[in-house]
């Protein structure tokens, strides 16, 4: 117990240099970090310039956001990307943070020559719109469409579903109804996400593990090329 309390009192808070370096590693701007942490961008800017020190509560919030996004902080102001991790989100705010991560990962890693592969299966779009909201969904479609040249987005839906709201930046195929359920899988870059849509909640578990993410995409491509069918029409 004494060791536990000692570790709390000896806790070292995030430094301004670590904050800048973590953003650089994630490919985030100061506004990106402000949005994810819900902290005013001026507060982050002043902190990184050394002009002010945020409260301990604010520093903890920034640290958690960066850790949840895959940053591991070490001694002597060091940091690195986590080699393997699990991150969980839930509810409307969590779903928005998840889609923000998909978008930011894509624009950070994708190029026209090597697009970021974003593969989704068991997709029922009303779930997406319900938990994001119509206005935020429209904004998400807009930003993904603007970046479509650096993404390879493929979505598998249920046979008979003719709702294709992401067709501006995505390709669609379908599975027979008997092989479809509403437990969605989402792979992007080195991450594999599991989306559990419920009546009163949505739970998102993200596993950052390159080998598993790659393995899923290999299986997805096999299903896409040899099993999934093209929808009859897109509206």
ChimeraX attribute file (.defattr): number of C-alpha atoms within 10 A of each C-alpha:
attribute: neighborCount
match mode: 1-to-1
recipient: residues
	/A:1	6
	/A:2	6
	/A:3	8
	/A:4	8
	/A:5	10
	/A:6	10
	/A:7	11
	/A:8	9
	/A:9	9
	/A:10	8
	/A:11	9
	/A:12	11
	/A:13	12
	/A:14	15
	/A:15	17
	/A:16	20
	/A:17	15
	/A:18	18
	/A:19	22
	/A:20	18
	/A:21	17
	/A:22	25
	/A:23	17
	/A:24	12
	/A:25	15
	/A:26	19
	/A:27	14
	/A:28	17
	/A:29	13
	/A:30	18
	/A:31	16
	/A:32	15
	/A:33	21
	/A:34	19
	/A:35	14
	/A:36	17
	/A:37	18
	/A:38	14
	/A:39	15
	/A:40	13
	/A:41	17
	/A:42	12
	/A:43	16
	/A:44	24
	/A:45	17
	/A:46	14
	/A:47	19
	/A:48	18
	/A:49	12
	/A:50	12
	/A:51	10
	/A:52	13
	/A:53	16
	/A:54	13
	/A:55	9
	/A:56	11
	/A:57	9
	/A:58	16
	/A:59	19
	/A:60	14
	/A:61	16
	/A:62	21
	/A:63	22
	/A:64	14
	/A:65	17
	/A:66	20
	/A:67	17
	/A:68	17
	/A:69	22
	/A:70	21
	/A:71	21
	/A:72	17
	/A:73	18
	/A:74	10
	/A:75	7
	/A:76	7
	/A:77	15
	/A:78	13
	/A:79	16
	/A:80	13
	/A:81	15
	/A:82	16
	/A:83	11
	/A:84	12
	/A:85	17
	/A:86	16
	/A:87	15
	/A:88	14
	/A:89	18
	/A:90	18
	/A:91	17
	/A:92	17
	/A:93	11
	/A:94	17
	/A:95	20
	/A:96	21
	/A:97	19
	/A:98	21
	/A:99	15
	/A:100	16
	/A:101	15
	/A:102	19
	/A:103	18
	/A:104	16
	/A:105	19
	/A:106	23
	/A:107	17
	/A:108	15
	/A:109	17
	/A:110	20
	/A:111	15
	/A:112	12
	/A:113	9
	/A:114	12
	/A:115	18
	/A:116	22
	/A:117	20
	/A:118	21
	/A:119	23
	/A:120	21
	/A:121	23
	/A:122	20
	/A:123	21
	/A:124	21
	/A:125	14
	/A:126	12
	/A:127	15
	/A:128	18
	/A:129	15
	/A:130	11
	/A:131	20
	/A:132	21
	/A:133	14
	/A:134	12
	/A:135	9
	/A:136	13
	/A:137	18
	/A:138	15
	/A:139	11
	/A:140	18
	/A:141	16
	/A:142	15
	/A:143	12
	/A:144	22
	/A:145	16
	/A:146	12
	/A:147	17
	/A:148	21
	/A:149	16
	/A:150	20
	/A:151	25
	/A:152	19
	/A:153	21
	/A:154	21
	/A:155	22
	/A:156	26
	/A:157	29
	/A:158	23
	/A:159	19
	/A:160	13
	/A:161	16
	/A:162	14
	/A:163	15
	/A:164	18
	/A:165	16
	/A:166	20
	/A:167	16
	/A:168	13
	/A:169	19
	/A:170	18
	/A:171	15
	/A:172	19
	/A:173	20
	/A:174	24
	/A:175	23
	/A:176	13
	/A:177	12
	/A:178	8
	/A:179	9
	/A:180	18
	/A:181	14
	/A:182	16
	/A:183	14
	/A:184	19
	/A:185	20
	/A:186	22
	/A:187	25
	/A:188	26
	/A:189	21
	/A:190	16
	/A:191	23
	/A:192	26
	/A:193	21
	/A:194	16
	/A:195	20
	/A:196	15
	/A:197	19
	/A:198	12
	/A:199	6
	/A:200	7
	/A:201	12
	/A:202	18
	/A:203	16
	/A:204	21
	/A:205	17
	/A:206	21
	/A:207	19
	/A:208	23
	/A:209	17
	/A:210	16
	/A:211	12
	/A:212	15
	/A:213	19
	/A:214	18
	/A:215	11
	/A:216	17
	/A:217	22
	/A:218	12
	/A:219	10
	/A:220	20
	/A:221	14
	/A:222	11
	/A:223	15
	/A:224	22
	/A:225	10
	/A:226	8
	/A:227	14
	/A:228	20
	/A:229	18
	/A:230	14
	/A:231	19
	/A:232	11
	/A:233	10
	/A:234	11
	/A:235	7
